[in-house]
Amino acid sequence: MKRRLEDARILMYSHDTFGLGHLRRCRTIAHALVEDYRGLNVLIISGATIAGAFDYRSRVDFVKVPSVIKLRDGEYTSMASHVALQETLKMRQSIIRHTAETFQPDVFIVDKEPMGLKGEVEETLTYLKARGTTLVLGMRDVMDAPHLLEAEWKKNNVLQKIDQYYDRVWVYGPPDFHDPLVGLDVPAGVRRKMEFVGFLQRSVSSLGTKSEHVPDEDYILVTTGGGGDGADLVDDVISAFEQDSSLTHRTLIVLGPYMPAKERNQLLERAGKIACLQVIEFDNKMEELIAGAKAVVAMGGYNTYCEILSFDKPALIIPRTRPREEQLIRAQRASELGLVDMLLPEESADPKQLAAALKRLPTRAPPSASSSIMRLEGLVHISRTVGEWFDDRERYTPLSIVAE
């Protein structure tokens, strides 16, 4: 049964400066909510350059704000090189505020950046709080190494602002996996608002056409997420195949839409000389590619990790370690629990070591074979919580129940 909400509105914010993770996470939550509640409309504010490349369910839409690129050193620049960063941020801030004023959401969910990119959401949070909107901050299971997160947040008083503005803090992971605020001096008010909802389970989308890239035979999938910093991983994989001729398992490599053109072209040229390698730039049906794979090699960003667990795939994680340590911390914890195998980047750079790991991978036990609890109830938990909020506001009409 689906419940009906009368003109209920949720606004989501996804700053999207480097990869696809934030948008994909928001889209996953939005799709789950409109699936459960008729009459609910979700609008996602996104800075992703390719936000329009994905399919969206009915009653889910997005507003695109001007794109900003995160550089490898952690600094930002405008996607439009002729526009100053400050001008771009001013435009983004204005669009976000205007969207909130026009859309008038009942709930505002901010992904990962509490005050938005360079504080661009704070003005909108002030406005929405004054009108009684429920304000939610969504955090990954791992944010970053404590010393890096503290340095980033302390100068802007972020923890105190989370306490000031937000009604709830959702952690997209289980409490026994990792605490995203470990090692920080967290105000008691923030701790009270924190809910560990569980990982966000993924499924193969029924929207649009099927992926045209799924190979007909067993394959290992290599994915770099957005690809902006994924060239090293792909370079290592190709090097392993180049130097070990006994490595012949069919392998599909997804470079990611943000991989720089020079690196992409070099990798395509090298991979083209190896018969068992197939390389594509991007597929908006990554769930299908992971679901069909025999095993997965990845950097271990949040979304890919959830997909590995959801589709129960043997996985080798080779995490990024700079400028953030998020992927490293997640990979180390998952490896410790026996859910995945892991190589550090310096280990992956040794073709012999990586080739040996790739040969073992297809016969590795899936995550479910470990004794660890994977806890993939995040979407169910979020949906139930949102339903309770609308019950409390008497926005739910008990007589309007629609059978599926």
MODA-V813163 format. One record per helix or strand of 3 or more residues. SS is the DSSP state (hx for helix, st for strand). FROM is the first residue (numbers start at 1). TO is the last residue. If there is no record, write none. Layout:
SS&FROM&TO / SS&FROM&TO
//
This chain:
st&2&14 / hx&21&36 / st&37&46 / hx&51&53 / st&60&64 / st&68&70 / st&76&78 / hx&85&103 / st&107&111 / hx&117&119 / hx&122&130 / st&134&140 / hx&146&154 / hx&158&165 / st&168&172 / hx&188&193 / st&194&196 / st&220&223 / hx&231&243 / st&251&254 / hx&261&271 / st&277&280 / hx&286&292 / st&295&298 / hx&302&310 / st&314&317 / hx&326&336 / hx&345&348 / hx&351&361 / hx&367&369 / hx&378&392 / st&396&402
//
